Amino acid sequence: MSLLEQVGGQARRVASATLARIKVRDRRPRTARDTEDEALFRPLIYGDPERLHIHPTAVVNNALFNLSSGEITVAKHAFFGHNVSILTGTHDFTKFGAERQVAVPKTGRDVVIGEGVWVSSNVVVVAPCRIGAHSVVGVGSLVLGDIEPYTVVAGSPARVLRSIPRPDESAAAPAEPRPGAGGPVAGG
Ligand SMILES: CC(C)(COP(=O)(O)OP(=O)(O)OC[C@H]1O[C@@H](n2cnc3c(N)ncnc32)[C@H](O)[C@@H]1OP(=O)(O)O)[C@@H](O)C(=O)NCCC(=O)NCCS
């Protein structure tokens, strides 16, 4: 590799790191107070920042993004509590010693967090997985696989707690049951 190419590569890496830092600064929500520590809004990006795709309307606070083995996408209006970890990286555990340390697949373990998803504080998401639009992940949960849209999950590993009525369903259903109306009675 020529010196010019080396310098060019270095310049690209610096530019990309600078871009990542600018993006991070812009991530402080407009609702943040001056008394709130900057660290609460500063994501930790491990790996290539080019693999991280966060919609400008999403709020990720101080999430840790591990990009070793895949891409991470956070769609519009998704939001995180604090101390969320999204982990694409893995190691080949059939290897040992120094070899295991570096036996990391570069691709194949993407995470997609859908539109409007609420990922509560202290959640760990392990790739590969897709969290469907408008779902909720309860505080402290461990997500090990796909989650359907409009679903509340929680626990370690996360299990389905309930479904969330879709906006068209709640619009179609009467707000209150009509007196004397027949049909199934919802459990409490
Ligand atoms: C997921 C969540 C929204 C569910 O709220 P909810 O629908 O009112 O749930 P409930 O409190 O009625 O609990 C329903 C069941 O799920 C269980 N559950 C709720 N959240 C849980 C969690 N995070 N982990 C494990 N189990 C959980 C409850 O123990 C209960 O179990 P049971 O039926 O056996 O008694 C809420 O528990 C949560 O995690 N909120 C996030 C809070 C947070 O992180 N805030 C910071 C700002 S992002």
PDBQT file of the ligand as one rigid body, heavy atoms in Angstrom, charges set to zero:
ROOT
HETATM    1  C1  LIG A 201     -42.664  -3.926  30.782  1.00  0.00    +0.000 C 
HETATM    2  C2  LIG A 201     -43.512  -3.010  31.615  1.00  0.00    +0.000 C 
HETATM    3  C3  LIG A 201     -43.870  -1.759  30.811  1.00  0.00    +0.000 C 
HETATM    4  C4  LIG A 201     -44.782  -3.832  31.909  1.00  0.00    +0.000 C 
HETATM    5  O1  LIG A 201     -45.666  -3.085  32.682  1.00  0.00    +0.000 OA
HETATM    6  P1  LIG A 201     -47.125  -3.706  33.007  1.00  0.00    +0.000 P 
HETATM    7  O2  LIG A 201     -47.809  -4.095  31.738  1.00  0.00    +0.000 OA
HETATM    8  O3  LIG A 201     -47.798  -2.728  33.884  1.00  0.00    +0.000 OA
HETATM    9  O4  LIG A 201     -46.767  -5.051  33.730  1.00  0.00    +0.000 OA
HETATM   10  P2  LIG A 201     -47.202  -5.546  35.155  1.00  0.00    +0.000 P 
HETATM   11  O5  LIG A 201     -46.529  -4.739  36.213  1.00  0.00    +0.000 OA
HETATM   12  O6  LIG A 201     -48.709  -5.639  35.171  1.00  0.00    +0.000 OA
HETATM   13  O7  LIG A 201     -46.580  -7.006  35.190  1.00  0.00    +0.000 OA
HETATM   14  C5  LIG A 201     -47.147  -8.098  34.472  1.00  0.00    +0.000 C 
HETATM   15  C6  LIG A 201     -46.312  -9.321  34.766  1.00  0.00    +0.000 C 
HETATM   16  O8  LIG A 201     -45.034  -9.185  34.133  1.00  0.00    +0.000 OA
HETATM   17  C7  LIG A 201     -43.987  -9.234  35.100  1.00  0.00    +0.000 C 
HETATM   18  N1  LIG A 201     -42.993  -8.210  34.720  1.00  0.00    +0.000 N 
HETATM   19  C8  LIG A 201     -43.221  -6.910  34.446  1.00  0.00    +0.000 A 
HETATM   20  N2  LIG A 201     -42.083  -6.302  34.114  1.00  0.00    +0.000 NA
HETATM   21  C9  LIG A 201     -41.106  -7.237  34.201  1.00  0.00    +0.000 A 
HETATM   22  C10 LIG A 201     -39.730  -7.208  33.972  1.00  0.00    +0.000 A 
HETATM   23  N3  LIG A 201     -39.121  -6.098  33.583  1.00  0.00    +0.000 N 
HETATM   24  N4  LIG A 201     -39.049  -8.345  34.110  1.00  0.00    +0.000 NA
HETATM   25  C11 LIG A 201     -39.661  -9.490  34.493  1.00  0.00    +0.000 A 
HETATM   26  N5  LIG A 201     -40.979  -9.579  34.716  1.00  0.00    +0.000 NA
HETATM   27  C12 LIG A 201     -41.696  -8.463  34.571  1.00  0.00    +0.000 A 
HETATM   28  C13 LIG A 201     -44.644  -8.902  36.438  1.00  0.00    +0.000 C 
HETATM   29  O9  LIG A 201     -43.945  -9.465  37.510  1.00  0.00    +0.000 OA
HETATM   30  C14 LIG A 201     -46.015  -9.528  36.261  1.00  0.00    +0.000 C 
HETATM   31  O10 LIG A 201     -45.894 -10.904  36.472  1.00  0.00    +0.000 OA
HETATM   32  P3  LIG A 201     -47.095 -11.762  37.148  1.00  0.00    +0.000 P 
HETATM   33  O11 LIG A 201     -48.257 -11.619  36.200  1.00  0.00    +0.000 OA
HETATM   34  O12 LIG A 201     -46.540 -13.145  37.229  1.00  0.00    +0.000 OA
HETATM   35  O13 LIG A 201     -47.345 -11.112  38.462  1.00  0.00    +0.000 OA
HETATM   36  C15 LIG A 201     -42.819  -2.560  32.929  1.00  0.00    +0.000 C 
HETATM   37  O14 LIG A 201     -42.719  -3.665  33.827  1.00  0.00    +0.000 OA
HETATM   38  C16 LIG A 201     -41.410  -2.044  32.694  1.00  0.00    +0.000 C 
HETATM   39  O15 LIG A 201     -40.458  -2.778  32.576  1.00  0.00    +0.000 OA
HETATM   40  N6  LIG A 201     -41.262  -0.706  32.614  1.00  0.00    +0.000 N 
HETATM   41  C17 LIG A 201     -39.988  -0.073  32.303  1.00  0.00    +0.000 C 
HETATM   42  C18 LIG A 201     -39.546   0.885  33.399  1.00  0.00    +0.000 C 
HETATM   43  C19 LIG A 201     -38.269   1.581  33.036  1.00  0.00    +0.000 C 
HETATM   44  O16 LIG A 201     -37.300   1.014  32.629  1.00  0.00    +0.000 OA
HETATM   45  N7  LIG A 201     -38.275   2.889  33.190  1.00  0.00    +0.000 N 
HETATM   46  C20 LIG A 201     -37.131   3.714  32.877  1.00  0.00    +0.000 C 
HETATM   47  C21 LIG A 201     -37.419   4.642  31.757  1.00  0.00    +0.000 C 
HETATM   48  S1  LIG A 201     -37.252   3.856  30.179  1.00  0.00    +0.000 SA
ENDROOT
TORSDOF 0
